[in-house]
Amino acid sequence: MSATRTPPADADAAPTLIASARRALRLLEAAARYPKGATAKQLARDTGLALGTAYHLLRTLVHDRYLERLDGHYLTGPAVSGLTGRESPVAGRERLDRLLTLLSDELSAAVYFAWYRQGEVDLVASVPAPGAPVVDHRNFRAGAHAHSAGKTLLALMSAEERRSHLARYPMVALTPYTLREPAHLPLLPRQGPQRAAPITQYQEYALGTAGAAVPIVAGNGIAAVSVSLPMAQAHRLAAIAAQLRTRLSDDFVAVAFGL
C-alpha cells in the first residue's frame, strides 16, 4: 500500500492569503471613494467585512503606507501612488489639501501650510473654516515678520538667511501691533523645534485676527503649519495650537516636502 502524500504546508494557506488580499483591495477601493477619509466602521460596512477583520487589514495597510490614518479616518496613502511610479505634484497637492481640510474641520480654524524655499517665504495652501475665513495673503511674503507662519520660518532660518530676508522685506508696520525690530523676533533651534511652544501673533498681520504656528523640519527643509481665528475666538488659540502640534504626523511631513 502506497504512502499517503502529504500536501505542501502552504497549500491550505494559499486560499487564505488570496482571500485576505482580496479583502485588502476592497478596503483600498472603498477608502478611495472618500476624499476626506472614512472611519473603520464605514469601510467595514461598505465592504461587508466584519469590523475586527477590517481593523486587522487596515492596520497592515497603514503600516505599509497604502493607507494613512488621520484622526480616526483612513485615506489612501503614498504607496498607492507608488504603484504607478513617482507621485505627481498634482496628486501630492491633493493629499496636502485633504490633510489641511481635515485639520480645519477638526480645529474649526483656518489652516495654512507655508515653507521657505529658494530664499522666499511662500504660502503653499490654505483652507478656511466656518466662522474662520483665511486672511488676505497678498502681503504674505513681505509680511512674514507679522504672521505666525512667517515668524516661525524666520525663527528657523540661519542668521544669514534671516538678514537676507529682512533686507529685502523690511519689518514695516502692517497694523499698530506689528513687531518692528528684528531683535524682537523669536528664535527656534533647528534640532527638535517641535518641543518649543507654538509661535503666536495677535493682530500683528491683520486687525481682528490672531494666529499660531508650529514648525516642520525635514533635513534642510523648513515649513510651518498655522491656524488663524477672529479675535472674538482668540481665547481658543492656545488650545488649538497645542492640538495642532500633536496632529502633525510623519505622513504630513512626507506629503508636505514631497510636493
C-alpha positions as CSV (number, residue, x, y, z in Angstrom):
1,M,0.0,0.0,0.0
2,S,1.5,3.3,-1.1
3,A,2.0,6.0,1.5
4,T,-0.4,8.9,1.5
5,R,1.1,12.0,0.1
6,T,1.2,15.0,2.5
7,P,0.2,18.2,0.8
8,P,2.7,21.1,1.0
9,A,2.4,23.0,4.2
10,D,1.3,26.2,2.4
11,A,-1.4,24.5,0.3
12,D,-4.2,25.5,2.7
13,A,-2.6,28.9,3.4
14,A,-2.8,30.0,-0.3
15,P,-6.6,30.4,-0.5
16,T,-6.5,32.2,2.8
17,L,-3.8,34.6,1.6
18,I,-5.7,35.2,-1.6
19,A,-8.9,35.9,0.3
20,S,-7.0,38.4,2.6
21,A,-5.5,40.2,-0.4
22,R,-9.0,40.5,-2.0
23,R,-10.4,41.9,1.3
24,A,-7.5,44.4,1.5
25,L,-8.1,45.5,-2.1
26,R,-11.8,46.0,-1.4
27,L,-10.8,48.2,1.6
28,L,-8.5,50.2,-0.6
29,E,-11.2,50.7,-3.2
30,A,-13.7,51.8,-0.6
31,A,-11.2,54.2,1.0
32,A,-10.5,55.8,-2.4
33,R,-14.2,56.8,-2.6
34,Y,-13.8,59.1,0.5
35,P,-11.6,62.1,-0.4
36,K,-11.8,63.3,3.2
37,G,-11.3,59.8,4.7
38,A,-13.6,57.2,6.2
39,T,-13.8,55.5,9.6
40,A,-13.1,51.8,10.0
41,K,-16.8,51.3,10.6
42,Q,-17.7,53.0,7.4
43,L,-15.2,50.9,5.4
44,A,-16.3,47.7,7.1
45,R,-19.9,48.4,6.2
46,D,-19.1,49.3,2.6
47,T,-17.1,46.2,2.1
48,G,-19.3,43.8,4.1
49,L,-16.3,42.8,6.3
50,A,-16.5,42.1,10.0
51,L,-15.2,45.1,11.9
52,G,-12.4,43.0,13.6
53,T,-11.3,41.8,10.1
54,A,-11.4,45.4,8.8
55,Y,-9.3,46.7,11.7
56,H,-6.7,44.0,11.2
57,L,-6.3,44.7,7.5
58,L,-6.4,48.5,7.9
59,R,-3.5,48.3,10.4
60,T,-1.5,46.3,7.8
61,L,-2.4,48.8,5.0
62,V,-1.4,51.7,7.2
63,H,1.9,50.1,8.2
64,D,2.7,49.5,4.5
65,R,1.6,53.1,3.7
66,Y,-1.2,52.1,1.3
67,L,-3.4,53.9,3.7
68,E,-2.8,56.7,6.2
69,R,-4.8,57.2,9.3
70,L,-5.5,60.7,10.5
71,D,-7.8,61.5,13.4
72,G,-9.6,58.1,13.1
73,H,-10.1,58.4,9.3
74,Y,-8.4,56.3,6.7
75,L,-7.2,57.8,3.4
76,T,-5.2,56.4,0.5
77,G,-1.5,56.7,1.2
78,P,1.7,57.4,-0.7
79,A,2.3,53.7,-1.6
80,V,-0.9,53.8,-3.8
81,S,0.7,56.4,-6.0
82,G,3.9,54.5,-5.9
83,L,2.2,51.6,-7.7
84,T,2.3,53.6,-10.9
85,G,5.5,55.4,-10.3
86,R,6.5,58.7,-8.5
87,E,3.6,60.6,-7.1
88,S,2.8,63.5,-9.3
89,P,2.9,67.1,-7.9
90,V,-0.9,67.3,-8.6
91,A,-1.5,64.1,-6.5
92,G,0.8,65.4,-3.8
93,R,-1.0,68.8,-3.7
94,E,-4.4,67.0,-3.5
95,R,-3.2,65.0,-0.5
96,L,-1.9,68.1,1.2
97,D,-5.2,69.9,0.7
98,R,-7.0,66.9,2.0
99,L,-4.9,66.9,5.2
100,L,-5.4,70.6,5.7
101,T,-9.1,70.2,5.3
102,L,-9.3,67.5,7.9
103,L,-7.3,69.7,10.3
104,S,-9.5,72.7,9.6
105,D,-12.7,70.7,10.2
106,E,-11.3,69.3,13.5
107,L,-9.9,72.5,14.8
108,S,-12.7,74.8,13.5
109,A,-10.0,77.2,12.4
110,A,-8.5,78.4,9.1
111,V,-5.3,76.3,8.4
112,Y,-2.3,77.2,6.3
113,F,0.9,75.5,5.1
114,A,3.9,77.6,4.3
115,W,7.5,76.9,3.6
116,Y,10.8,78.6,3.0
117,R,12.2,77.7,-0.5
118,Q,14.7,79.3,-2.8
119,G,15.1,82.2,-0.4
120,E,11.4,83.0,-0.1
121,V,8.6,82.6,2.4
122,D,5.7,81.2,0.4
123,L,2.1,80.2,1.2
124,V,1.5,76.8,-0.4
125,A,-2.1,76.2,0.6
126,S,-4.8,77.4,2.9
127,V,-8.2,76.2,4.0
128,P,-11.0,78.2,5.7
129,A,-13.4,77.0,8.3
130,P,-17.0,78.2,9.1
131,G,-16.6,81.4,11.1
132,A,-12.8,81.5,10.4
133,P,-12.0,82.7,6.9
134,V,-8.5,82.7,5.6
135,V,-6.7,86.1,5.9
136,D,-5.8,88.2,2.9
137,H,-2.5,86.6,1.7
138,R,-1.4,89.4,-0.7
139,N,1.2,90.5,1.9
140,F,2.2,87.0,2.9
141,R,5.8,87.1,1.7
142,A,6.6,90.7,2.6
143,G,4.7,90.4,5.9
144,A,6.4,87.2,7.1
145,H,7.6,89.1,10.2
146,A,3.9,89.6,11.2
147,H,2.0,86.4,10.7
148,S,2.6,83.3,12.8
149,A,3.8,81.0,9.9
150,G,6.3,83.6,8.7
151,K,7.6,84.3,12.2
152,T,8.1,80.6,12.7
153,L,10.0,80.3,9.4
154,L,12.2,83.3,10.3
155,A,12.8,81.7,13.7
156,L,14.1,78.6,12.0
157,M,16.3,80.3,9.4
158,S,20.1,80.8,9.9
159,A,21.2,84.3,10.9
160,E,22.4,84.9,7.3
161,E,19.1,83.8,5.8
162,R,17.1,85.9,8.2
163,R,19.2,89.0,7.5
164,S,18.8,88.5,3.8
165,H,15.0,88.1,4.0
166,L,14.6,91.2,6.2
167,A,16.9,93.3,3.9
168,R,14.5,92.5,1.0
169,Y,11.4,92.7,3.1
170,P,11.8,95.3,5.9
171,M,9.7,94.9,9.0
172,V,7.1,97.5,8.1
173,A,4.0,98.1,10.3
174,L,1.0,96.3,8.8
175,T,-1.1,97.1,11.9
176,P,-0.4,99.1,15.1
177,Y,0.6,95.8,16.7
178,T,3.3,94.7,14.2
179,L,6.8,94.0,15.5
180,R,9.3,96.4,14.0
181,E,12.6,95.3,15.4
182,P,14.5,92.1,14.3
183,A,15.7,91.6,17.9
184,H,12.1,91.1,19.0
185,L,11.5,88.1,16.6
186,P,11.5,84.7,18.3
187,L,14.2,82.1,17.5
188,L,13.9,78.3,17.3
189,P,16.5,75.5,17.3
190,R,16.7,73.6,14.1
191,Q,17.0,70.4,16.1
192,G,13.8,69.5,18.0
193,P,11.9,72.7,17.4
194,Q,8.6,70.9,17.9
195,R,9.4,70.9,21.7
196,A,9.2,74.7,21.8
197,A,5.9,76.5,22.4
198,P,3.9,77.4,19.2
199,I,4.6,80.9,17.9
200,T,1.6,83.2,18.1
201,Q,0.5,86.6,16.9
202,Y,-2.4,88.8,17.9
203,Q,-3.4,91.4,15.2
204,E,0.1,91.8,14.0
205,Y,-0.7,90.8,10.4
206,A,-4.3,91.8,10.1
207,L,-6.6,93.6,12.5
208,G,-9.2,91.4,14.1
209,T,-7.2,88.2,13.5
210,A,-5.0,86.0,15.8
211,G,-2.8,83.1,14.7
212,A,-0.5,80.4,15.9
213,A,2.0,78.2,14.0
214,V,4.1,75.1,14.6
215,P,7.3,74.2,12.8
216,I,8.1,71.3,10.5
217,V,11.8,70.5,9.8
218,A,12.9,67.7,7.5
219,G,16.6,67.7,6.6
220,N,17.3,71.2,5.3
221,G,13.7,71.9,4.6
222,I,11.7,74.1,6.9
223,A,8.0,74.7,6.9
224,A,5.1,75.7,9.2
225,V,1.5,74.8,9.6
226,S,-0.5,77.6,11.1
227,V,-4.1,78.5,12.2
228,S,-5.9,81.7,12.3
229,L,-9.1,82.8,14.2
230,P,-11.1,86.0,14.5
231,M,-10.1,87.9,17.7
232,A,-13.5,87.1,19.1
233,Q,-12.3,83.5,19.3
234,A,-8.8,84.2,20.4
235,H,-9.4,82.5,23.7
236,R,-9.3,79.2,21.8
237,L,-5.9,79.8,20.2
238,A,-3.7,78.2,22.8
239,A,-5.7,75.0,23.0
240,I,-5.9,74.8,19.2
241,A,-2.2,75.3,18.8
242,A,-1.5,72.5,21.3
243,Q,-3.8,70.2,19.3
244,L,-2.1,71.2,16.1
245,R,1.3,70.2,17.4
246,T,0.1,66.7,18.3
247,R,-1.6,66.2,14.9
248,L,1.4,66.7,12.6
249,S,2.4,63.1,11.8
250,D,5.3,61.8,9.7
251,D,2.9,61.3,6.9
252,F,2.1,65.0,6.9
253,V,5.8,65.8,6.7
254,A,6.2,63.3,3.8
255,V,3.3,64.9,1.9
256,A,4.5,68.5,2.6
257,F,8.1,68.0,1.4
258,G,7.1,65.7,-1.4
259,L,5.5,68.4,-3.4
